[in-house]
Amino acid sequence: MPQAEQVIPDQASSSIRGEISGINKAGSFLFARRGEILQVVLTNANKMAELILHHFDISPFAEKIRLVLGIKGLAWHSVQIPLIMPKPKLTALTGGYRKTPVLQIGAEIFCDTQCIARALEQHCPEPSLFPAGNEGLALALSAWSDKAFFEPGAGLSMGTNQEIPEAVLEDRKAFFNFMDFDTLPTSLPHLYGQLRAHAALVDRQLSDGRGYLLGDAASWADVLAYFVIWMSRANIAKAPGLFSTFASLEAWEQRMAAIGHGARSEMSEDGALAVARDAEADTAVSVDPTDPLGLSAGQPVTVAPDDYGIVPVTGELLRLTIDDIAIRRVDPLAGEVVVHFPRIGYRVEAA
Ligand SMILES: N[C@@H](CCC(=O)N[C@@H](CS)C(=O)NCC(=O)O)C(=O)O
């Protein structure tokens, strides 16, 4: 089993040992003294704690998660995945889920930004994405931003750019089932109106001079609102004009952009698969006996998004709670992995 090795001087204080025992929570370690050197040999503990984001740079949903990594000041590995299908190395990890982004922590694979945000909050609780008791509200806003706000922005991104490569256009025609590509050209004025009206809500919420949507600190609500505006500015030539009367929104955008993306380093898709193969998933079995679906732990199930990009993933049910779903599956490239999904927006069925 590959090992990460860390050398700490002998004067290592108890505070360093405290940190080491923090690492121990994520796995096992071996403590050994060699002369003046305190040698700490970590097994997979370090590796399992590594955050690996599978994404591509122009992905707006991935921008949400890059921002979360920035808010929390985390170090992470960036794995660039293909923009369009096929994505054989990503789907080896996910079991077929193809959307962008996906977060990997060892052999634990988190699909969908809702699920990834929660996983990162658990991994690193401070600063919280859900401050001041607003967790329910912040999470509920996904339904607004991922659909009502995102869809006009996505329609305009596709409909106002003639230079999109044919292969990407064909992929997205099949993927974005909510978009009518035939009527897109005549729908553009409507979509501009929708996008502007939603952006106005963000501006209005900020107009009392607060720093961020829910108060003084950037939260998941800000991330949700920001990613559509980020996408619009990147793809829609008229976006600056459309948002130009929103002074509070523009000032907030600058604060959001200044947060950055944490500490990023590149990793290959093969490197990420090797991490998954070498790690052991440790998600505990937890299936809610009162769940309306009446499914049992260990039962073969399929999990699929209920909106677009609907590719069922098959595995053995490990977790089914009000908040999330996890299934265990074995893949020739990735080994045994546990794939996590949010409950909201995902359909689970007996396989
Ligand atoms: N509900 C998903 C939506 C993700 C999504 O639609 N991502 C876009 C990219 S920004 C996508 O998957 N596009 C097609 C692809 O990457 O293959 C989430 O929150 O993660």
The ligand as a MOL file (V3000), in Angstrom:
LIG
                    3D

  0  0  0     0  0            999 V3000
M  V30 BEGIN CTAB
M  V30 COUNTS 20 19 0 0 0
M  V30 BEGIN ATOM
M  V30 1 N -27.5110 19.1020 -10.5260 0
M  V30 2 C -26.1500 19.0580 -10.9940 0
M  V30 3 C -26.0390 19.7910 -12.3300 0
M  V30 4 C -24.6500 19.7500 -12.9330 0
M  V30 5 C -24.6160 20.1620 -14.3960 0
M  V30 6 O -25.6320 20.2650 -15.0820 0
M  V30 7 N -23.3950 20.3840 -14.8720 0
M  V30 8 C -23.1800 20.6710 -16.2870 0
M  V30 9 C -21.8610 21.3880 -16.4800 0
M  V30 10 S -21.7840 22.9510 -15.7160 0
M  V30 11 C -22.9810 19.3790 -17.0240 0
M  V30 12 O -22.9640 18.3370 -16.4120 0
M  V30 13 N -22.8350 19.4370 -18.3480 0
M  V30 14 C -22.6270 18.2720 -19.1290 0
M  V30 15 C -21.3190 17.6110 -18.8770 0
M  V30 16 O -20.4450 18.1610 -18.2140 0
M  V30 17 O -21.1440 16.5220 -19.4060 0
M  V30 18 C -25.2330 19.6500 -9.9370 0
M  V30 19 O -25.6830 20.4490 -9.1170 0
M  V30 20 O -24.0610 19.2590 -9.8850 0
M  V30 END ATOM
M  V30 BEGIN BOND
M  V30 1 1 1 2
M  V30 2 1 2 3
M  V30 3 1 2 18
M  V30 4 1 3 4
M  V30 5 1 4 5
M  V30 6 2 5 6
M  V30 7 1 5 7
M  V30 8 1 7 8
M  V30 9 1 8 9
M  V30 10 1 8 11
M  V30 11 1 9 10
M  V30 12 2 11 12
M  V30 13 1 11 13
M  V30 14 1 13 14
M  V30 15 1 14 15
M  V30 16 2 15 16
M  V30 17 1 15 17
M  V30 18 2 18 19
M  V30 19 1 18 20
M  V30 END BOND
M  V30 END CTAB
M  END
